[in-house]
């Protein structure tokens, strides 16, 4: 099963609409920023917080990019 197929089944089980291809790609871009600027585990959590905020994906992307990479050595 592809990721897109899995997401479609998951959305159906939740009685929700799956993301459009554009939304899907925007979420992957948001996840990439979080994962590359921090630890990989930040990616799914950033997407969850972004979804819960209800803000548009473009705004979430701008905010994530503005945060920038975490300083090395920070814990």
DRENPA-3360 file (N, C-alpha, C; in nm, 2 decimals, always signed):
BEGIN
1 = XXXXXXXX = +0.09/-0.12/+0.00/+0.00/+0.00/+0.00/+0.09/+0.12/+0.00 ~ +0.06/+0.22/-0.09/+0.14/+0.34/-0.09/+0.10/+0.43/+0.02 ~ +0.18/+0.53/+0.04/+0.15/+0.63/+0.15/+0.01/+0.70/+0.12 ~ -0.01/+0.74/-0.01/-0.13/+0.80/-0.05/-0.25/+0.71/-0.02 ~ -0.24/+0.59/-0.06/-0.35/+0.49/-0.03/-0.38/+0.48/+0.12 ~ -0.27/+0.47/+0.20/-0.29/+0.46/+0.34/-0.36/+0.58/+0.40 ~ -0.32/+0.69/+0.35/-0.38/+0.82/+0.40/-0.53/+0.82/+0.36 ~ -0.56/+0.78/+0.24/-0.70/+0.78/+0.20/-0.78/+0.69/+0.29;
9 = XXXXXXXX = -0.73/+0.57/+0.32/-0.80/+0.48/+0.40/-0.82/+0.53/+0.54 ~ -0.71/+0.59/+0.60/-0.71/+0.65/+0.73/-0.81/+0.76/+0.74 ~ -0.82/+0.85/+0.63/-0.91/+0.96/+0.63/-1.06/+0.90/+0.63 ~ -1.08/+0.80/+0.55/-1.21/+0.74/+0.54/-1.25/+0.69/+0.67 ~ -1.16/+0.62/+0.74/-1.19/+0.57/+0.87/-1.23/+0.68/+0.97 ~ -1.17/+0.79/+0.95/-1.20/+0.91/+1.04/-1.32/+0.99/+0.99 ~ -1.38/+0.95/+0.88/-1.48/+1.03/+0.81/-1.44/+1.17/+0.78 ~ -1.32/+1.18/+0.73/-1.25/+1.30/+0.70/-1.21/+1.30/+0.55;
17 = XXXXXXXX = -1.18/+1.42/+0.49/-1.13/+1.43/+0.36/-0.98/+1.41/+0.36 ~ -0.93/+1.33/+0.27/-0.78/+1.32/+0.26/-0.73/+1.45/+0.20 ~ -0.60/+1.48/+0.22/-0.55/+1.60/+0.16/-0.54/+1.59/+0.01 ~ -0.55/+1.71/-0.05/-0.52/+1.71/-0.20/-0.38/+1.69/-0.22 ~ -0.34/+1.66/-0.34/-0.20/+1.64/-0.38/-0.11/+1.76/-0.33 ~ -0.17/+1.88/-0.36/-0.10/+2.01/-0.32/-0.08/+2.01/-0.17 ~ -0.19/+1.98/-0.09/-0.18/+1.98/+0.05/-0.08/+1.88/+0.11 ~ -0.09/+1.76/+0.04/+0.00/+1.65/+0.08/+0.15/+1.69/+0.07;
25 = XXXXXXXX = +0.18/+1.75/-0.05/+0.32/+1.80/-0.07/+0.36/+1.91/+0.02 ~ +0.26/+2.00/+0.05/+0.29/+2.11/+0.14/+0.32/+2.06/+0.28 ~ +0.25/+1.96/+0.33/+0.28/+1.90/+0.46/+0.41/+1.83/+0.46 ~ +0.45/+1.76/+0.35/+0.58/+1.70/+0.34/+0.69/+1.81/+0.35 ~ +0.67/+1.92/+0.29/+0.77/+2.03/+0.29/+0.78/+2.09/+0.44 ~ +0.67/+2.10/+0.50/+0.67/+2.15/+0.64/+0.74/+2.05/+0.73 ~ +0.71/+1.92/+0.71/+0.78/+1.81/+0.79/+0.93/+1.81/+0.76 ~ +0.97/+1.84/+0.63/+1.11/+1.84/+0.60/+1.18/+1.96/+0.67;
33 = XXXXXXXX = +1.12/+2.07/+0.68/+1.18/+2.19/+0.75/+1.20/+2.15/+0.90 ~ +1.10/+2.10/+0.96/+1.11/+2.06/+1.10/+1.22/+1.95/+1.12 ~ +1.22/+1.85/+1.04/+1.32/+1.74/+1.05/+1.46/+1.79/+1.03 ~ +1.48/+1.88/+0.93/+1.62/+1.92/+0.90/+1.67/+2.03/+0.99 ~ +1.58/+2.11/+1.05/+1.62/+2.21/+1.14/+1.63/+2.17/+1.28 ~ +1.58/+2.05/+1.31/+1.58/+2.00/+1.45/+1.61/+1.85/+1.44 ~ +1.54/+1.77/+1.52/+1.54/+1.63/+1.52/+1.43/+1.58/+1.43 ~ +1.44/+1.46/+1.37/+1.34/+1.41/+1.28/+1.20/+1.40/+1.35;
41 = XXXXXXXX = +1.20/+1.37/+1.48/+1.08/+1.35/+1.55/+1.00/+1.48/+1.56 ~ +1.06/+1.59/+1.53/+0.98/+1.72/+1.52/+0.89/+1.73/+1.41 ~ +0.91/+1.65/+1.30/+0.83/+1.66/+1.18/+0.68/+1.62/+1.20 ~ +0.65/+1.50/+1.26/+0.51/+1.47/+1.28/+0.45/+1.56/+1.38 ~ +0.52/+1.59/+1.48/+0.46/+1.68/+1.59/+0.43/+1.82/+1.53 ~ +0.52/+1.87/+1.45/+0.50/+2.00/+1.39/+0.38/+2.00/+1.30 ~ +0.36/+1.89/+1.22/+0.24/+1.88/+1.14/+0.11/+1.87/+1.22 ~ +0.12/+1.79/+1.33/+0.00/+1.78/+1.42/-0.03/+1.92/+1.48;
49 = XXXXXXXX = +0.06/+1.99/+1.53/+0.04/+2.12/+1.59/-0.02/+2.21/+1.48 ~ +0.04/+2.21/+1.36/+0.00/+2.30/+1.25/-0.15/+2.27/+1.22 ~ -0.18/+2.14/+1.21/-0.32/+2.10/+1.18/-0.42/+2.14/+1.29 ~ -0.37/+2.13/+1.41/-0.46/+2.17/+1.52/-0.48/+2.32/+1.53 ~ -0.38/+2.39/+1.48/-0.39/+2.54/+1.48/-0.50/+2.59/+1.38 ~ -0.52/+2.51/+1.28/-0.62/+2.56/+1.17/-0.56/+2.66/+1.08 ~ -0.43/+2.69/+1.09/-0.38/+2.79/+1.00/-0.34/+2.73/+0.86 ~ -0.34/+2.81/+0.76/-0.31/+2.77/+0.63/-0.17/+2.71/+0.62;
57 = XXXXXXXX = -0.15/+2.61/+0.53/-0.02/+2.54/+0.52/+0.09/+2.64/+0.48 ~ +0.06/+2.74/+0.39/+0.16/+2.84/+0.35/+0.21/+2.92/+0.47 ~ +0.12/+2.95/+0.56/+0.16/+3.03/+0.68/+0.24/+2.94/+0.77 ~ +0.20/+2.81/+0.79/+0.28/+2.72/+0.87/+0.42/+2.71/+0.82 ~ +0.44/+2.70/+0.69/+0.57/+2.69/+0.62/+0.65/+2.81/+0.65 ~ +0.59/+2.93/+0.64/+0.67/+3.05/+0.66/+0.72/+3.06/+0.81 ~ +0.63/+3.02/+0.90/+0.66/+3.02/+1.04/+0.78/+2.92/+1.07 ~ +0.77/+2.80/+1.02/+0.87/+2.70/+1.04/+1.00/+2.74/+0.98;
65 = XXXXXXXX = +1.00/+2.80/+0.86/+1.13/+2.85/+0.80/+1.19/+2.96/+0.88 ~ +1.11/+3.05/+0.94/+1.16/+3.16/+1.02/+1.22/+3.11/+1.15 ~ +1.18/+3.00/+1.20/+1.25/+2.95/+1.33/+1.39/+2.91/+1.30 ~ +1.42/+2.85/+1.19/+1.56/+2.82/+1.15/+1.61/+2.70/+1.23 ~ +1.73/+2.66/+1.19/+1.79/+2.54/+1.26/+1.82/+2.56/+1.41 ~ +1.80/+2.45/+1.48/+1.84/+2.46/+1.62/+1.99/+2.47/+1.64 ~ +2.03/+2.54/+1.74/+2.17/+2.55/+1.76/+2.23/+2.42/+1.80 ~ +2.35/+2.39/+1.75/+2.41/+2.27/+1.78/+2.45/+2.27/+1.93;
73 = XXX = +2.44/+2.16/+1.99/+2.48/+2.15/+2.13/+2.37/+2.19/+2.23 ~ +2.25/+2.24/+2.17/+2.14/+2.27/+2.26/+2.07/+2.15/+2.30 ~ +2.02/+2.14/+2.42/+1.94/+2.02/+2.46/+1.81/+2.06/+2.52;
% end
